[in-house]
Amino acid sequence: MSSLTSLAGFYPPTDTQAKQFLAAFVALFAVVLAHSVWSSRTGKLPPAINPPKLYDLTGGSTKDDFLRRSYEMVHGPSGEGPDRPYTVYSDVGPVILLPPKFAEEIKNNPKLNFLRNSEEDFHGSIPGFETFRADLSGQILVQVAKKQLTKFLNKITKPLSEETAFSLQTILGDSPEWKEFSLPTVNLSLVARLSSLVFLGQKLCRNDDWLKITSQLPVDLFYAAYKLRMYPKLLRPLVHWFLPECQRIRSELAQARSIITPVIKQRQAEKRKALEEGLPVPTYDDAIDWAEEESKRIKYEPATFQVGLSVAAIHTTTDLLSQTILELLTHPELIQPLRDEAVEVLRIHGWTKAGLYNLKLMDSILKETQRVKPIQMISMQRIADAEVRLSDGTVIPKGSKCAVANTSRLDGGLYEDPQKFDGYRFVKMRNDPGKENMAQFVTTGVNSLGFGHGSHACPGRFFAANEVKVALCHLLLKYDLELAEGALSEVTSYGFNLNYNPASRIRVRRRKEEIAIDSL
């Protein structure tokens, strides 16, 4: 009711006409609420684990209950989740959760739309959230990641190392004395710099204004999306104008445009001048040019696209790097073997594709980290463009949402002692005949859903893996690290998300690296 009161404040009840208008608005509000709730309960969905109560017209109580008990709803008492499809009423509406065995069955089904699901969950049609539009994400961003970014990986490893060296010097310094830092702040700053190097080049990756925007806006976007979901869907096109969180992301997006637009105009001028003078047209080999190449006449806004890249790359990679460091500091016996491996591999291969591939213990630790704490408890989120009937007879109605529960990661039949973090788990799996490929961090499968699976598996995972490996080599060889006194590393759940402790703090001091990795 407080939201209604704040909206009503725009119509002071001082005359009859205003009072009548407000009364009509209240009536419309009630009708919309009822329509929203009841429409979400229609359709032949599988049995619900948390069906909404009849009196919960806004759906607010159901959403709050889900946000608090989501882990239990997804994993069940055994931790491995139910063995048949069921419905969860979540903050994004009812979602049909499928056991992991269905991942292979739905992975490439053209009737199940990944991009529409993302657009709906993150309000892509509402000002400020344009980065989640299906056309922008699908036909440009995904193609840039699949085709251009992956092709660029061989060229970027050495520059990533150089930028990591510069960034860590800036962020952590060279003091041999212990200093305390916020782990999320350190990693967000580092990943923002490294990602921006690839997406925009060295000049902008060191632009403080851009780094501030590209670090903060993805966080604010996710929070604003969450706040807006608390309102019935039919009211969101109105409510977003009044929510401070939505106002903030529109302001930040405007700042992003003010930084990117001059760069675009300068490049356009340079290309025009080259054409006029009969000279070769300059190329820049970064995401600005890649987007132009992949847009294929789709109208898009470069700043919005760059924010989309930041959302896709920075948030998830920061989460992975932070959780990996927390696991290493909780299991410090892994740090020296990682250092030894890095020294041996880099001496032989340097900063090359072969070098990163042969960091097999590091690769195993990354995969084990993602197994123990993926960024979400679910994967392969989709909206059905048409009715889909699964092999067990389950029907996914047209317009409904579905996802695969990422619970096989805790299956004792697949993993020995699955609740235990074992950094060598996937190193050992690589030695099993026929399992070498599946044991690699970037490989997806029914039992490895951290990056999704099938045609919509995360296209940027190869870049993310390289980026994190380069960062870890520099961090571990150049610094001693430990958890700050009283720091907690436990994982919490909220909605479908699994979160490391955002208050995590570490102590860092400079050490003498065994190999001069800056000059490799």
N, C-alpha and C positions, 0 to 999 in steps of 0.2 A: 504493500500500500504506500510505502514511502516513495517509490518511484512514481506512482500516480500522483502523489501530492506534489512532487517536484515539477511534474509536467503541468499540473493544474495551476501552478504558480504563475504561468505565463498568461492566465486569463483572470484577472482580478474580478471577483463577483460583485461589481459595483453597479451593473445595469442588467436589465432583464435579458437582453440578447446574449450577453456573455454567459449568464447563468444557464440559459437554455442550451447554448453551445456546449458548455461543460457537461451538462446532464447528458446530452447526446453522446458526447465523447466517452463518458463513463459507461453508458449502455453499450456502445460499440466495443469498448474495451472488454466488457464481460462476455459479449458474444464471441469476440475473437479468441478469448481465452478458452472458452468452452469448445469452440470449433477446433482450435489447435490441439487441445488435449484429446478430444474424442477422435479426431482424424488420425492421430498417432496410434490409436488403439485398434484401428480397423486393419483388415487384411489378415490373411491366413498365415500368421507367424508361428514358429515353433513355440512350445511352452515357455513362459517367461519365468526367470528366477526371481525377479523383483517386480511383479505387476503393479502398476500405479493404482492407488486407492481412488474410489469414485469421488471422494471429497477433495482430492488434490487437483483442483481445476487448473492451476498454473503449472503443474508438474514440478514445482520447486522442491517439495518434500522428497519426491522420488529422485530427483537429481542430486540433492544433498546426501541422501542415503547412499546412492551409488558412489559419489565421490569419496565417501568415508569407507565404504566396504568393498571397493572395487576389486582388491586383490582376492578376497574371499570369493567374490562372485565369478571371477575368471578362473581361479585355480582350484576351488573346491577344497574339501577337507584333506584330500590326499596330496594336494599340491600339483597334481598333474591335470586337473580340469576334468569335466564330464567327458564321457566317450561318445556323446551324441549331440547334435545341434540343439541349441536353446537360444532364447532371446534375453538380452539384458537391456533394460531401459536406462540409458546413460545420459550424460550431459549433451550428447549430439543426437539424442533420440533413440528409438529402439534399434538395436544392432543384433543381427543373428550371428552368434558365435559358433564357429565350426571347429571341431577337433583338428589337430594338425594333419591327420591322415587325409583330409580333404584338400590340402594345399596343392598337391599335384593335380587334382581333378579340376580345380578352378583357375589355376595359374595363368592360363592363356585364353580363358573363356571370353569371347568378344562381347557377350551380353552383360558382363560384369565390368563396370566402368570405374577405373581408379581416379581419373582426373575429375569427373563430376563429383565424386565423393569428397575429394579435397576441396573443391570449390564450395560445396554446400557446408561442410564442417567449418570452413574458415571464411564464410560470407563473401565469396569472391565478387558478388554483384554489388556490394556496398562500398561507397567511397572510403578509401583508406586501405581496403583489403584487395585491391586490384591485382596484387601479385599472385593471388590464388586463383585467378581466372583460368578456366580450363584451356582456353586457346593459347594464352601466354605460357602456361606451364607445359602443356602438351606438345605444341608444335614448335616451340622455340626453346624453352629452358631445357626440356628433356633431350631434344636433339643436340643442343650445344654440349650437354654433359656426355651423351652417348658417343657422338661423332668427333667433335672438336677437342673437348677436354681430354678424352682418353688418348686420342692421337698425339696430343701435346705432352704426354707424361714423360717420354724419353728426354725431352728438351728441358724439362722444368726441375729435375731433381737437384742439379747443382745450384741453380738460382734459389731454390727453396732452402738449401743448406746455408747459403750466404745470407739470406734474409733472416733465417732463424738465428744465426750468430749475431747479427745486428740487433734483432729484436730482444734477445735474451740479455744482451749487454745493456740495452735501454731499460728493460723491465726489472731485471734482477741485479744487475751490476756485477762487480768483480770482488766484492769484499770477502776476505777469508774468515770473517766473523759471522756467526749465525744471525740471520735476519728473518723476521716473520712476515709472511705474505698470505693474502686471501687466495686460495687455490683457484676458485672460479674466476677471479679478476685476472690473475696471471694468465691462465689458459685462454680466456676469452680474448684478451689483448693479443696474445701470440697467434691464435688461430685467425683472428680478424686480419692481422697483418699478412700472414702467409696466404690466406685465401684471396685477399685483395691484390697481392702481387700478381697472382695468376689471372685474376679477372680483369684488373685495370692497369697493371704495370707498376713500376717502382715509385713513380711520382705520387700517385694517389694512395698507394699502400702505406705511405709515410705521412699522409695528410691527416693531421690530428682531428679536424672537423669530420672528415669522412670516416675515420676509424671510430669516432664516438657514435656516429649515426649507425654505421654498419654493425656495431657491437650491441647497441641498445635497442634499435628498432625491431629486430627479430624477437627479442624478449617481450617488448611492449605489444607487438602484434599478437603473440600467443595469449598474452594476458587479456588484451582487449577482446579477442575472439571468445575466450572463456566467459568474460563478463556479459557479452552480448548473447551468448547461448542461454543465459539464465532467463531470458525473455522469450515469450512465445514467438514463433517464427514469423507470423504475420505482422507483428509489431516492430520487428527489428529494423525495417527500412525507415521507421520514424524515430525509434528510440536512440539509434546510434548518433544522431545529431546532438543529443543531450548528454551522452556518457563522456565523462572526462577522459577515460581511457581511449575512446575512439577519436576524440578531438586531438589527443596527444599524437597518435600515429599519423593523422593527417598533417599535423604540423611538422613532424619528423620527415615525412615523405616529401613535403615541400622543401625542406632543407636539403634532402638528398638530391632533388631536382636542381637546386641552385648550385650544387657542386658538380654534378655530372653534365648538365646542359652546356656550360662553356667549353668543356672538353670535346663534346660532340661537335659543337659549332666550329671549333678550331680545326678539328680533323676534316670536317666538310670543306672548310676554306682551303686547307692544304691540298686536298684532293682536286678541288676545282682549279687551283693554281697550277698543279702539275699537268692537268689535262690541257689547260690553255697554253702552256709552254711546251707541250709535246713531250713531257718527261714521264717516267714510270710513276704510276699512282702509288703513293706510299701505303704500306700495309703495317698493321700494328700487332697482329697475332695475339690478341687478347679477346676477352668475352664481349667487348663492345663490337668489334668487327665480326666475331662469330655469330652474334645475335642478328646482325644485319644480313649476314649470309644465309642464316637458317630461317629468317622471318618469312621469306617467300611471299612478300607483299601483305602479310598480316600486319595490320596497324597495331603498333605497340609503342610504349613509352620507355626509353632507355633507363631512366632512373628506377622505374617500377621493376623493370627486368633485373637490374643489378641488386635491388633489394630482395627479389625472389631468389637470386643466387645466394645471397647472404643467409636468408632464411633456411635454404636447403643445405647449405654447407657449414655455416659457422656454428649454429646451435647444436647440431648433432655431433660434429667433430669435437667441439669443446667438451661435450658430455662424455664422449669416449675417452679423450685424453685425460680428463679429470678423474674418471672412475678407474682408469688403468693406473694412474699414479697412486690413488688411494689403495688399490689392491697391492701394489708394490711396497708401499710403506707399511701395510698390514702384514705383508710377507717379505720382509727385508732380505731374507736368504736368497731371493731371486735377483737382487740387484747386481751383485758381482758377476754371476754367470751371464747376465745381459751385457754388462760392460765388456767381459771377455769376448763374447760373440761379436759385439760391434767392432772391437779393435781388430779381431782376426779377419772379419769379412771386409771391412773398409780398407784394410791394408792391401788386400788382394784385388778387390773390385772397385774401390772408390765409390763415388756417388753415382752409381749406374743402376739400371733396371736389375741386372744380375746381383748387385750388391744388396738391394732392398729385398729381393726374392730370397736370398740366402740368410737373412735374419730370421731363422726358423723358430728359435725360442721366442723372440719378440712377437712374431706372427701368432704363435700358439697362445701367448699371454693375451694378446688383443682379442683373439677369438674366444678364449675362456672368459675374459672380462665381459664380452658381449653376451655370452651364454648365461653367466650368472646375473648380469644386470643389463638387459637390453633397454633401449630408451622407452619402449612401450611393451605392455603385456600382450598386445595383439599385433597382427601383421596383415598385410594384403587386404586393406580396407577397400570396399567396393560398394557401388550402388548398382542395382539391377536395372538395366535398360529394358529388359523383357523378362518374363518369368523364366526361372531356371529350376530344373528338377535334378537333384543330385542322385547318385547311384543308390543311396539307401532309401530313396523316395521322398526325402525332404524337399519341400518347395520353397524357393526364395522368390517371393512375389515381386512383380514389377514395381520399381520405385523404392523398394526396401534396401536397407544397408546390411552388409555382411562383412565379416572379418574372420581370420583364422587366429585362434588362441595360441599364443607362443608359449605353450606349456611343455612340449616335448623336451625342451632344454633341461627339465627337472625330472625326466623319466628315468627311474633306476634301471629299467630294462635296456636303456640305450647308453647311459653313462654310469660308471661305477661311482658310488658315493656322490650323487649329483649336487648335494647341498654344499659340498666342499670345493673351494677354489684350488685347482690343480694347474699351475702354470705350464707343466709339461704334458698335459692331457693330449693336446693335439700334435705335439712333437712325436709322442708315442704312436698316435693314430697314423701319422705319415709313414710309419714303418710297417703298417699292416698292408698286405697286398690288396690293391684295388681301392684303398682309402686315402691315398696320398692327395688327390685333388680335393676330396671332400673335407680334408683336414685343414685346408688353407682358409685364411681369414675371409677372403673376398668371395668364397664359394657359397652359394645359397642352396637350400634343399629343404625337404619336409622337416628335417630335424635341425635346421639352421636357418631360422627365419628373421634374424636380426636386421637383414637388409631387404626383407621381402623375398619373393621368389617368382620366377617366371618372367613374362615380358615386361612387367612393371617393377622388377627388382631395382633397387637404388642404382641409377646409372653413374653416380659420382663416387661409388664405393672404392674404386681403384685409386682415384686421386686422394680420397680421405685416408686410405691405408698408407699410401706413400708419405703423405703430409705428417701423419702421426708418428710413423717410424723415424723420419728425419728429426722431428721435434724431440722424440725420446732419446735418440742417440746423443744429441747435443745436451739435453738436460742431464742424462745419467753420467756422461763422460766429463762434463764440466762442473757439475755441482754434487754436493752431498745434500740429501733431502731427508727430512723426517717429519712426522706429524707433530704439530704444535701441542704443547701440554693441554690436556683436556679436550683436544679436538676429537670429534666423533665422525666415523666414516660409515655409519649405518645407512641403508637404503630405505626410502619411504615411498609409498604409493599414493597417488592422487589422481582419481579418474583412471584412465588407461595408462597413465605415465608412471614410470619408475624413476625416482629422482635420487641422486646422491645428495649429501648434506650441503646445501648452498652456503652454510657457514664454515665449511671446512677450511682449516688454516694449516700451512706448512712452514717449516723452518728450512732455510737454504743457506749454504755457504759455498764459496768458490773452491774448487779443487783443481789440481793439475791433471789435465787429461793425458791418457797414455799414448795418444796419437794426435797429431796436429790436424784435427778434422777440418779446420777452417781453410787449410791450404791444399786439401785433396783435389 
